[in-house]
Amino acid sequence: MPGRIDHLAGLVAPASRLVWGAGLIPALTLQGDWRKSLALTACFAILARLAGKRIDFRYFGLMVGSIIFFNLLSPFGRVLARIGPFTLSQGALEDGLNKGLVIAGLVFISLFSVSRELRFGGRFGELLTRTFHYYELLLRERKTLKLKALILSVDRLLERLFDPTREDPLPPPGPRPRSGVLA
């Protein structure tokens, strides 16, 4: 994403970021209190912003709200209110909030722990590098997609980004950067 500065790149090597991100997943998923999930998710969102990632909080708010709503359809715990046949329960509300925050937190973990400098060796590493590169190209151009003509706009975007006349649409990765305190 051009113009965004990865402030974490100078502090932590890409492989270490990936390991730290993977290590933080149990800390988020194994506790069941929505307050802890909120605190951890907020920290992970800050780390994602420091990693230079753009975050649309409206999207995450809608996602968490949707999870809460569907969780409320299976009430359990203390009843807070009854609106016709709908029962609003504290257990379902808190559980839905926790689930929504955990999912948002997992997305934030992936945003800050995977950097464009991350490289893996061998054929698998090359395939993974190309996959992330293509994904980033598609994300960068997503505003050109039209909902009314989705298939056609995706087709045109792919034709523009991946010219079949070129032998290799992705140049080979350069030397692995050795920046960062942790290796």
Helices and strands as residue ranges (DSSP letters): H 14-29, H 34-50, H 57-72, E 79-83, E 86-89, H 90-113, H 122-140, G 142-144, H 150-161
